[in-house]
Amino acid sequence: MKIKKYGYCEMNPGTELVFAVMILETRKFVTSIETQPHRVWKSEDGELALTWKKRKAAQDFAIQLAYRGYLGVVVECFKNVEVRNK
């Protein structure tokens, strides 16, 4: 999602936001999703966070986590900044 303003700041043209999901129990970002043969998500140390281009897609994933008993929060990130688990 390209933005021109973020809060009170004027951003450079072409600045993009992406969205990541953080699991609150572990305070780590989701790093991968496997759908076959089972629905599994991973939150591994040292890996880059999985990002979505649209907020709705990240929110849909967070809702699916809530159905399975995990609390996930959608976090806004700038596209060129690395979001990594410690």
C-alpha positions, 0 to 999 in steps of 0.5 A, a space after each residue: 500500500 503506497 502512502 504519502 502521509 504517515 501520521 504527521 510525517 510527509 513520506 517520500 513518493 513510493 514509500 510502501 507499507 506492508 503488514 505483519 502479524 505478531 503473536 502476543 503470547 510469544 511476542 514473535 512475528 509469524 515467519 511462514 505458513 504451510 497449508 498442505 497437508 495441515 494448516 501450520 504457522 511458524 514463528 522461528 528465531 532469526 527469520 524474517 517476518 511474513 508480510 502481506 501487501 493488504 491490511 485485510 489479508 493480514 487481518 483475516 489471518 489474525 482472525 483465523 488465529 483467534 479461532 484457534 486460540 492464539 491472539 495475533 495483532 496486525 503490525 504496520 511496517 515499511 517495506 524496505 525495513 527488515 522485521 525479524 524475530 530475535 
